Every structure is written in structure tokens, then in C-alpha cells.
């Protein structure tokens, strides 16, 4: 039985913020993260006959991740032409400069992670899914989820300490 409009509305209200936070860690742009989440729900609605309510959470997170990855690829091309996005201004120019540098450093560190490590880290930190749900979604063992998350965190720490 296809997902109903009212079921999707409830799921949207429940998952919009966690999905936004998840998407933001992929694309590093608040407006784009919002668009990715909205596009994911539109895709789910358009494929509602295929969506199973019991696996919806994994399905929507995977859709958001795929859309974010597509946007990252497009942005790499655009960034060569128009530069990086603007972060919000801080109270002083020094604070603003420090924040910009920290965000760029974190973005670079995350982008250097292999996709399988980055995906597990972002899912475990921002999706409200447990290791079992992530393992089901990705088709890997729970232990693999834990080890990938630990490797991702270790690599991030190492990269940020080098800065």
C-alpha cells in the first residue's frame, strides 16, 4: 500500500530538522541543504508506490545523501567559476575570518574522507538512526558501521590537528 499524503506530512515534520542537519554536513550551505531535503521528499512522493513505511527512514536518508552528493559534484564545477559560498558574518572581522577558516578546514577534512567513512559518520551523527538501522540501510554489518565511524573520527581528528 502506497504511503499516504498525511503519513508523509507527519514524517516530514518529524524528520525535516535531522535531515537538514545531515544534508548541511554534506553541502555546507544552509539554503542548499534545505533544497536537498525538500527535493528528497518530492522524490519520495513521486515514488510513493515503491516506499515501504517501515523502511522509510533509511530510504529518505539515502535519498538525501544521494542528492547532496549530486549537488557536491555540481558545485565543484561551479566553484571553479564563481567561488565558495559566503558564511554568516561574526561580531568582528577577526572572528569572521577565524570562522571562515575553521569551516573551510572542516569542509576540506570531511571531503578528504572516503565516501563510505563520511557517509557512516554523517548518518550516525545526524540521522537519529542507530547502528542497526544504518547497517540495514547501507547493507553492511553493524560492526562495520562502528569501525567506519571510528576510522572517520580518527582521520578527522588527525587532519584537524595538522592545521
C-alpha positions in Angstrom: 0.0 0.0 0.0 1.5 3.4 -1.0 2.4 6.0 1.6 -0.4 8.5 2.1 -0.1 12.3 2.0 -0.9 12.5 5.7 1.7 9.9 6.6 4.3 11.8 4.5 3.4 15.1 6.2 3.9 13.5 9.6 7.2 12.0 8.5 8.3 15.4 7.1 7.5 17.2 10.4 9.4 14.5 12.3 12.5 14.3 10.1 12.9 17.7 8.5 15.4 19.1 11.0 17.5 15.9 11.4 17.6 15.6 7.6 18.5 19.2 7.2 21.4 18.8 9.7 22.5 15.7 7.8 22.4 17.4 4.4 24.1 20.5 5.8 27.2 18.4 6.7 27.4 17.2 3.1 26.9 20.5 1.3 27.9 23.2 3.8 25.2 25.6 2.6 22.0 26.2 4.6 19.8 27.1 1.6 21.1 24.2 -0.5 20.6 21.7 2.4 17.0 22.9 2.7 16.5 22.4 -1.0 18.1 18.9 -0.8 15.6 17.9 1.9 12.6 19.3 0.1 13.7 17.6 -3.2 14.1 14.3 -1.3 10.6 14.4 -0.1 9.3 15.3 -3.5 11.1 12.3 -4.9 9.6 10.1 -2.2 6.1 11.4 -3.0 6.7 10.8 -6.7 7.8 7.2 -5.9 5.2 6.6 -3.1 4.1 3.3 -4.6 7.6 1.9 -4.0 8.0 3.3 -0.5 7.5 0.9 2.4 6.7 2.8 5.6 8.8 0.5 7.8 12.0 1.3 5.8 11.1 4.9 5.1 13.7 6.5 7.4 16.6 4.7 5.7 15.2 5.4 2.3 14.8 9.1 2.9 18.3 9.5 4.4 19.8 7.6 1.4 17.8 9.9 -0.9 19.1 13.0 0.9 22.7 11.6 0.8 22.5 10.9 -3.0 21.0 14.3 -3.7 23.7 16.0 -1.6 26.4 14.1 -3.4 25.0 15.2 -6.7 25.0 18.8 -5.6 28.6 18.5 -4.4 29.6 17.3 -7.8 27.8 20.2 -9.5 29.2 22.7 -7.0 32.8 21.6 -7.7 32.3 22.7 -11.3 30.5 25.9 -10.3 33.0 26.8 -7.6 35.8 27.0 -10.2 33.8 29.7 -11.8 32.1 31.6 -9.0 34.0 30.8 -5.8 32.8 29.4 -2.5 29.6 30.4 -0.7 29.5 33.1 1.9 29.3 32.2 5.6 27.5 34.5 8.1 29.4 37.5 9.4 30.6 37.3 13.1 30.8 40.2 15.6 34.2 41.3 14.4 36.3 40.8 11.2 38.8 38.7 13.1 36.0 36.3 14.4 34.5 36.2 10.9 37.9 35.3 9.4 38.5 32.6 12.0 35.1 31.1 11.5 35.5 31.1 7.7 38.9 29.3 8.0 37.6 26.8 10.5 34.6 26.0 8.3 36.9 25.6 5.3 39.3 23.4 7.2 36.4 21.2 8.4 34.9 21.0 5.0 38.2 20.0 3.5 38.8 17.4 6.2 35.3 15.9 5.6 35.8 16.0 1.8 39.1 14.0 2.2 37.3 11.2 4.0 36.4 8.2 1.8 32.7 8.3 0.9 32.0 5.1 2.9 33.5 6.7 6.1 31.9 10.1 5.6 28.5 8.5 4.9 28.6 6.4 8.1 29.9 9.3 10.2 27.2 11.7 9.0 24.4 9.2 9.3 25.4 8.2 12.8 25.8 11.8 14.0 22.9 13.5 12.3 20.2 11.0 11.3 18.9 9.8 14.7 19.4 6.2 13.3 21.2 3.6 15.4 23.9 1.3 14.0 21.4 -1.4 13.2 19.3 0.9 11.1 22.4 2.3 9.3 23.7 -1.2 8.7 20.4 -2.2 7.1 20.3 1.0 5.0 23.8 0.5 3.7 23.8 -3.3 3.5 26.8 -3.7 5.8 27.3 -5.3 9.3 26.7 -3.3 12.4 30.3 -3.8 13.4 31.4 -2.3 10.1 29.3 0.8 10.9 31.0 1.2 14.2 34.5 0.7 12.8 33.9 3.0 9.8 32.7 5.7 12.2 35.7 5.3 14.5 38.1 5.4 11.5 36.3 8.5 10.2 36.6 10.3 13.5 40.3 9.3 13.9 41.0 10.7 10.4 39.1 13.9 11.0 41.0 14.5 14.3 44.3 13.8 12.6 43.5 16.2 9.8 42.3 19.0 12.1 45.3 18.6 14.3 47.6 19.2 11.4 46.0 22.6 10.9 
